[in-house]
Amino acid sequence: MQAILIYADLTLALLTLIAAPIAGVKATRRWLLVPAGLAAGRLVLALLLLLTGGLLLADSRLNVQVPLAFLPAAFAVWKPGRTAAHVSAAGGMLSVWWVLAPFAPQHTVWVFAGSVLALAAIAALSVAVVRRRASGSRLSRLPWLTAAFLLVPGTTLALAAQAGPTHRHTGGQVSVAQLTGPREQAPDVRLTLTAARTQVRLDSGATVDGITFNGTAPGPEIRVRKGQLLEVTLVNTDVSEGVTVHWHGVDVPNAEDGVPGVTQQAVPPGGRHVYRFVPDRAGTFWYHTHRDGLSNVRKGLFGALIVEDPAAPAGGLDRTVFTHAWASGTALDRSDRPARQAAPAGGDVRLRMVNSSEEPQSVRLSGAPFRVAAIDGNAVEGATPLRPGTELLLAAGGRYDVTFTMPAGPVTAALVAEPDASLTFSPDGAAGPVSATGGDEFDPLTYGSGARPAAGRYQRTFDLRLDDGFGFSQGRLGFVSSLINGRLYPAVPNLEVAHGDRVRVRIASRSTVNHPFHLHGHRVRVLSRNGTPATGSPWWTDTLNVGTGEVYEIEFVADNPGIWTDHCHNFQHGANGMVLHLAYTGVSSPFTDDDHLPE
């Protein structure tokens, strides 16, 4: 519902951009009724957004955009005239400008006051121009009104270009370099990941230019038991832009997080870096470079990290598979053609699905009822059987563990958008894909059952509004789907917390695309979506797909000191600047943002 309202509002805004200047030139009541009607339509849509989605979706529309369009247009219809028509046209176009150039909530008063002053100046200029034209002045024929109007977007962009970093991670009593894993203890599991450029061959025979860990993509699957000390040495052979390793979903100590410019410097060619940490939660996780992820994760710098529970019963088939968008198409691991695997009838199967793509991926499981046993490495309580054919929407960076009892016939997991990318289990491993339709779409909000964690008082509450619009990132102006509260990294303010704080965050997407938000170093619990409380198993996640018009309320405990990156896991959006930091008071970083390419 909210997505439809947002798209409808954008349509009316674009129509206003066409109709307002025409009505300003014609200056007749019949023409002036058009932008007035469009403004009235936008008012209705804004009120519906307020009622169905809440204030975060509607505030900038109701506070600034709609009044600037509706009030001058209504006055012009009531008292038509040249000046009224000019002000109506300027108000309509200004209302659209603030759609295209979202602003920080704390700047609402300044934006509205500045816009009103601009309209007043245009009114005064219009009176002068109309009088001069009546006297036959040639100068009055120049486009004074257009030039005056363009001062508003010009000034806005000039101010935005001056917005620098809103934070410096210096001066704290504790450095992130001190927040390490165990340094003296002997590791229980030790391995080396070597990053190097190579060709990656898919099952279809297609080859892509890749960068891999240990010569394979996905990289080697790392398995460790909960509570064991893992030591990984990263070696960079020839990746000129540098490499790090981020342990996606694992609440590692801050120094082990692998974010260049924040927790370490990127490892240059010929260099190495040692990561040490003890996973404290069993589940499905993954690792990937956090340096130039837009290009290099796509090329193959990723792999699975499976943390096993030593108390869990052994046995059954355990298979991990990535949904990955290669340059030549999307595949399961490297299988862009139907793949097969043997699984004994009557045995238990756990399929761990990881989305390493920058877009959500829908997977359909057909051939047997199944359960979603874990979400982002967090066990689901009270999981119940789902119908064969049920679709699972994997957020970019997200994971689902599904379990089922192997029947006598085949069971197929396939990408909905590209069914040839499939994996079929069968007792003899020879069966082809089986398809099913009519299944529901899995919804974690209501799935499973379990006791709600105890409620408490929040020490911090933050609101994040996600928008499309013009913005400056790394010195470049662009129209991007990547703004947070009207800003792009590094101008997005920190979320400042103290150790032990209970934190609530509301995330509202007014954007037209999906935003998979990922918080490093912490898992979060979803409280509600679009005002509907979560009623199933407690929904713990680290990568939350926020779609158009969706409003999520989440909470977490600030129990892992450091400076943590919170960003959209669509690598393009992150590179555009959809990044901010969760910063603990008293913590600083010796590393420079010059080495941090957001992603």
N, C-alpha and C positions, 0 to 999 in steps of 0.2 A: 504493500500500500504506500509506504513512505517513498519507495523508489519511484513509483509512478508519479507521485506528487512532485518530486524533485525534477524529474524529466519534463513534466508539464510546465513547471515554473521556468525552467531553462528555455523551453520553446516560446513561452510568452515573452520572456526577456529578449530573445533574439528578434521576435516580431516587433517589439517596442523599439529596438535599435533601428528598424526599417521605418516604422510608422511615425515615430516621434519627429524626426527632421522634416518629413513630408508635411505633417500637420503644422509644424512651425512655419513652413513656407506658405502653405495655403491659408492658414489662419481663419478658417471658417468653422462654424459650430459643427457641421457635418464631419469635417475631417478631425476636429479636435475630440470628437466622441470616440474615435478609434483608440488613441493612446489612453484615454480615460477608461474605456472598457477593458483594455489590456491590464491597466493598473488595478482595476477592481478585481479582475480575475486572479491577479497575483496576490491580492489581499486575501481572497477566499482560500487560495492554496496555502498561503502562509498560516492562516488560522487552522486549517486542517492539519498541517504539519505539526503545529503546536499541540493540537488535541491528540493526535495519534502517535507522534514521536517525541514530543517534549520540546523544551525551550532550546536545547543545544542545536536542534535542527532548524529552528525557526527564528532564533534571536536576531541575527543580522538582517534578515528579511523584514521583520516587524519593526526593528529599531531604526533602520536606515533606508534599505532599498525601497520598500513599498511606500513609506511616507514621501520620499523624494519624487516618486513617480505619480502617486495618487493625488496629493494635495494640490500641486500646481495644475495638474490636468483637470481636476474637478473645478478649480477656480476659473480656468480658461473656458470650460464649457458654460459655466454660469455667466461670465462676463468676457465674451470673445473680444479679441483685439490683438494687434501686432505684438505688443510687449507680453501680454499674457501667453500668446502662442509661443513666443521665443522662450519664455521661462519654462513653459510646459515641456517643450522639446528638450531643453537642457536638463530638466529634472528627470525626464524619462531616460535620457542617455546616461546621466550620472548614476541612476539606479542600476543600470546594466553594468556600468563600469565597476561598481562595488560587488557585482557578481563575479566579474573577471579578475578583480584584484582584492581578494579577501583580506580583511584586516584583523589585527589582534583584538580580542574582546575588550581589553583595557583601553583601547583607542576609540571605542564607539562614540563617546561624547565629542572627541576632537574631530572625528570623521564627519559626524552629523553637523556639528557647528561649522566646520570648514565648508561643507557642501552648501549649507544655507547661505553663508557669506558669498560663496561663488554665485549662487542663484540671484542674490541681491545685486551683486556687481553686474551680472548679465542683464538684469532688469534695468538698472541705471544706464548701462551702455545701450540697451535696446531703445530706451526713450531718446537718448541723444542721437542715435543713428536714424531713427524714424524722423525726427525733426530735421536733421541735416539733409536727409533724402528729399523731404518736402520742399526744402529750399534749393534743391538742385545741386548740392555739393558732390563733387566727384569723389572726394575722400570717403564719403559715406558708403560708396559702392564696394569698398574693400571688405574682405571677410572678417570684420572685427569680432563678431559674435562667435564665429568658429574658432578664431584664435584664442578668445577669452575662455571658451569651454575647454580647449585642449591644454590650458594651463593646469587644470586639475589632474588629469592623468600624468602629465609631464612632471608636475611637482611630486605626485605620489611615487612615481618610479624613481625620481631623483633621491627622495628620502629613503626609499627601500634599498637603493644601491649603496647608501652610506651605512646601512645597518650591519655592523660587524659582529664578532662573537659576543654573546651576552654573558660569557662565563670564562674564567681562567682557572684551571685546576691547579692552583699554586697556593702555598702558604699553609697547608694543612699540617697537623701534627704527625699524621701517618701518611706514608707514601704507598701508592699501589704496589710499588716494587717490593714492599715488605709483606704484602698479603699473599704469601706463597703457600703451596702445598708442602708436606714434610720434606725436609732437605737432607736429614741425616739417616733416616730409616732406609733399609734395603728394600727395593721395590719387589712386589710380588709378581708383576708382569712388566716386561721391558721389551720395547721394540723400536724400530727406526722407520720413519716415513720419509721417503726421498722424492721430492718434487722435481719433475723433469718434463720437458716438451717431447711429445711423441705423436704418432698417429693412433687414433682409436677406430677399430673396425666394429661395425654393428653386425648383427646376425644376417641382415639382408645383403651384406657385402659392401655397403656404403662405408666410406672412411671419412673421418673429420679430423681437422687439426686439433690436437688435444694437449692437455697438461695433466699428468697423472701422478698419483702417489704409488711408488714401487712398481711402475710400469703398467698398472691396470686401472680401469675406471668401471664401476666404482673402485675405490681403493680397498686395501685389505680390510676384512671385517675384524674388528678388535672385540674380543670377548674377555670380560673380567668379572669377578664376583663382587657383589656389594661388600664394601669394607676393605677390599684389597687396594694396595698402593700401586697405581699405574704410572709408569714412566715412559714417555714417548719423546724421542729425539727427532726433531724436524731438520732435514738437510735440504737445502736449495741448490740444485745442480745448475740450472741455467734460466730460471724465471726472472727476467730482468726487472720486472716491477716489484719483486719481492713476494714473500709468502708468509702467512701465519696459519695457525690451526685454531679454530674456534670449536668448542665442544658443545654443540647445540643441544640445549635442554638440560645439561648437567650443571648443577650449582657448584661450580668449581670456585676455589679462592680467586680473588680478583686478578692477581698477577698471572694466573694460568688461562685467562679468558681469550687471549689471542686477538685482541683488537688493536691494530696498529695506530700509534699516536695517542693511545689512551692507556693500555696496559703493557705495551711493549713496542719496540720498533720492528718494522717488517724485516724479515730475514733476507738479506741480499744474496745474489748468486755466490756460491762458495761458502756461505755462512750456515750456522746451525743454531738451534734453540731447544732447550730441554723443558718439557712440561711434566709436572708431577702433581697428582691429586688422587684423592680417595673418594670414589663415587659412593654417596650415602643413600641412594635410592635405586632399586632394580628397575629396569625398563629398557625401551628402545630409544636410542639416541643416535646422533650422527655427528660427524665432524666435517668441516670444510674450511677453506681459506677465507679469511676476512679481509684480504687485500685484493682489490679489483675483482670482487665477486661477480659483478655484472658479466665479466668476460670469463673469468677463470673457474668459477664453479660450473658454469655452463660447459666449459671445455673438459671437466672431469676431475677437478681437485676436491673430491668429497669421498666419504665412505661411512660405514655403519660402526657405531659403538654400542654393543649389547652388554648391559650390566645384568648379570644373572643373580637370582636370589638363591643362596645356598640352601635355604629351607624348602624350596619348591621341589615337588616330585620330578624326578628325571623321566625321560622317555618321550616318545612321539617325535614327529617331524617338526623341525623348527627352521623356517626359511625367511630370509630377509630379502625384500625386493624394493628397488627405487623406481619411482615414476620420474623420468628425467627427459627434459626437452633438449635434445641435441640439435646441432645446426641443421641436420637433415630431417628431423622429425622427432616425435616423442616415443619413448620406448620404456619397457620394464627392464631396468639395468641397461644392457646393450641389445635387448631383444625387441626389435621392431617388426618381428614376425612371430606367429604363434609358437610358444615354447611349451615343453612338456616336462613333467617330473613324476616319478613313481612315488606312491604313498600307499601303504598297506591298508586294505579295507578294515574298518573297525578301529583303526588307530587314531590317535589325536594329532591334529595339525594346528600349528600356530604360524600364521602368515603375518610377518611384520612389514607393513607398508610405510615407506618414507617418501615424501614428495620433495625432491631436490630441485624442482623447477621453480621459476619465478611467478608462475600463475597457478591458481587452484587446479587440481586434477580430480575428476570424478571416476571412481572405480566401481564396477558392478561385479558382485560375486554371485555366481549362478551354479546350480547343481546340488546344493544342500543348505539347510538352515545353518546359521552361524551366529556367533556372539561377538560383539566388540568388547574385548577383554581389557584393553588399555587405550588411553588417549594421551599422546605425547609422553609416554613412559609412565603414566599414572594409572594404576589399576582401577577399573570400573567396578563399583559395588553393585550387586544384584543384577548383573547382566542377564538379559533374557534373549531367547532365540529370535532372530530376524528372518523374514521371508527370503528365499532365494530370489535374486534379482534386485535386492535392495541396493541403492546407490550410496556410496560413501564419498563425501566431498572432502578431499584432503587439502588443507591450507598449504600454501607455499611454505615449506619448512616443517610441516606438521606430520604426525605419525599416528597410525591406527594399528593396533594388534588385533587380529581377528582369529577366532578359534572355531574349529568344527570337528565333528567325527567323520572320518572318511567313509563315504558310502561305497557300494559296489560299482557305481557309475562315476563318470568324471565330474570334477568341480573346476570351474574356470573363474579366474580373476582377470578382468579386461578393462582397459581404458574405454570409457563411454565414447569419447570423441574419436579415438583411433582403435577400433576393436581388434585390429591385427596385432596390436601390442597386448599380448595376453599370455597367461601362464595357466596351463591345465594340469591338474593332479588326477591321476588314475591309478588303480592297483598295479597295472603293468607298465605304466609310463608311456603308453603308445596312443592313448585316445586323443582325438582332436577336440577343439573348443566346443563347449556347450553354452547355449545362450538362453536367457530368460528375460522376459519383459514384465511390466506390471508391478514391479517392486516399489516400495516406498523410498523416500529419501531419508537417510538416517539423521536424527536430530539429537545431539548430545544433551540439549536442554532438558529433555524429559526422559531420557533413557536410563534404565537401572533404578536402583533405590538405595537409600542409605541415610544415616542420621546427618543432619546439618551440623557443621562445626559451630561451636559456641560463638554467639555474637559478642561484640565488644565495641568500645568507643574508638573512633578513628582519630588519629593524631594529624593525619594529612588527607586532604581531598583535592584531587586535580581533575580538570575538565580538558579534554583534547578534542578539537574540532578539525576534521580532515576535509580538505577542500582541493578543488582544481583551480588554477589561476596563474596569473603572472607572478614571478618571483625571481630573486637573484640568488644563485647558488654558485659558489666558487668564482665570483666575478662575472657570471654570465646571466643574461636575462633570458627567460624562457617561459612558455606557457606549459605548466606541468601539473600532473595529478599527484602532488606531493607535499602540499602545504599543511603544516600543523599550527593551528591558531594564527593563520595568516603569515607564517614565517617558514623559512627553509634553513637547514643547518648551514653555518654554525650560529645563526641568529635565533634559534629556538631556545627559550630559557630552559635551564635545568629543572628537573623535579627534585627539590631539595628535601632530604629526609634525615632523620636521626636513627641510630641503631635501636631497634626495638619498636619502632613506630608501626602501628597498623595503618595501612594506606588504602584508600578507595580511589579508583580512577573511573571516570565516565568517558567513553570514547564514542563520538558520533561522527558518522561519515556522511558528508554532504557532497562527496565526490561521486563521479560516475563510474568508477572502477573499484575492484576489490583491493583491500589493503590488509595483508596478513601481518598483524603487529606482533613483534617478538621482543620480549624483555629478557636480557641476559641476566644470569645469576640468580633468578627467582622463578618459581612457578606461581601462577595466579589462579584464583578461583573465580569462576563466572557466577555472579549473583543474579543477573537478569539480562534479558535481551528485549529491546523495545518495550520495556516496562513489565514484561512477563517474567516472574521469578523462575529460577531454575528449580525443578521439582524432582529430578531423577537422582542418580548418584552424584555426589559432589563432583562438579566438573572442574578438574584441575587441568591447566594447559600452560604452555609457554609460547604458543604461536596461534593467535586468534584471528580468523578471517573476518574482517569487518566489511560487509557489503554495502552497496548504495542504500542510504536511508536507514541503516541499522544503528542502534544505540546500545552499547554494551556497558554494563556496570560490573567492574571486577574489583577484587581485593587481594592484598598480599601483606605479608609481614616483612619488614625491612630487617632481615636477620643475617645478611651477608655483606659486610662493609666493603665499600669500594666505590669506583666510578664506573657505572654500568651503561652500556649502550642499549637504547630502546628504539627500535626502528621498524620500518616496513620491510618485510622479507621478500618483497618483489625487488630484485636487485636494481632494476632501472629506477624505481621510486626512491630507493635508498641513495643511489648515486646522484639523483636530482636534489636530494636534501631532506628526505623524510626521515630524519634522525634527531633524537635528543638524548640527553643523558640523565640517568637516575644517579644523583650524587649525594653521598653521605657527608654530613658535616664533619669537618676535621680531617678529611682525606684529600690528598693532592696527588698529582701525577707529574713525574719528571719528563714525560714524553711530550712531544709537540704535535699539535693538530696538523702541522704541515705534512706529517707522515700519515695522516688519517684520511683515507678516501672513504666517505660514508657509503654504506651499502646494506 
